[in-house]
Amino acid sequence: MPPARLALLALAGLVLAACQPRAPEGPPPGTVRFSIMSTENIQAAQGAWTPFLADMEKATGLKIEPFYGTNYTALIEAMRFRQTDVGWFTNQSGLEAVRRSGGEIFARTTKPEGPDGYQALIVVKKGSGLTLERILACDQTLNFAMGDAKSTSGTLAPMTWLFGPRNIRPETCFKTVRSANHEANLFAVSMGQLDAATNNSQSIARLADQKTEAAQKAVADIEVIWRSPTLPEDPMVWRKDLDPALKSKIRDFILAYGVGDSDEARRQREILRAIQTGPFKPADDSHLLPVREMEATAALIAARNRKDAEAEAKAKADLDQIRTEQNALVARKDG
């Protein structure tokens, strides 16, 4: 081949290489990137999380970088591309992180007071007169909001326990349907911009704890018209392929933080309270069995509603498998 031809081919190869998208960069050595999804505003999340992350940095000797996502899909993808190492997920987004992003559950949150668990809600403006029966009438006159598509309480729970069993599709039930974070939806309902929206008991507690006039007024101006069965606490997820030495440092810090009766433990529990959790507890991927059951139940209901025999059979098989795993888990605990 003539030298000029070879030169042109080499130049073309360089141009093509330059045009290829670069792989996302992960954290540098000695750095752990901690992902956080705020269902409220980022500024409030930063204020609440900074003391915890500072303690984590000091205790582990690692540089801890926060990664604040604007939606759960962003956090799932960040872990998939190794841009993040560990983070707090919801149950449904945690399930996606395990399935698609090489994630693994190692701990879970707890309630600061009272029994563990929380509820998905539907809220309306106080005094509006809106009832659940009116919401379910589906007369296409109401403006409604769901949570993030990967939100357990904002989307999966109401679809599984409220809309799905009634063969209701929100997009055809309401005049408009939008998707936003819990705080934005609650403020919109309190100001009369939305008729109703999904939310959850933890998010409302977080907003009430902000103690600002706007937050207090927003919480006071809404009322709950539907409450789901209790949902499990949120999982903490890390990359399964993370360096075992890093895993050990992270696990030791997370599971010891806020535990005990010392002044330091009490100080740490106050920091945890600001991010709406008590001391973390160990967990593994079996933590996701309830949300997998919800997901399969929603799929079964949807398949029956549209008379899809193949999809119904698959959903039934999935439910059988999940219940087999649940029974095995109970047997191990009892044994």
Buried (B, 14 or more C-beta within 10 A) or exposed (E): EEEEEEEEEEEEEEEEEEEEEEEEEBBEEEBBBBBBBBBBEEEBBBEBBEBBBEBBBEBBEBEBBBBBBEBBBBBBBBBBEBBBBBBBBBBBBBBBBBEEBBBBBBBBBBBBEEEBBBBBBBBBBEEBEBEBEBBBEBEEEBBBBBBBBBBBBBBBBBBBBBBBBEEBBBEEBBEEBBBBBBBBBBBBBBEEBBBBBBBBBBBBBBBEBBEEEEBEEBBEBBBBBBEBEBBBBBBBBBBEEBEEEBBEBBBEBBBBBBBEEEEEBEEBBEBBBBBBBBBBBEBEBBBBBBBBBBBBBBBBBBBBBEEBEEBBEBBBEBBEEBEEBBEEEEEEEEE
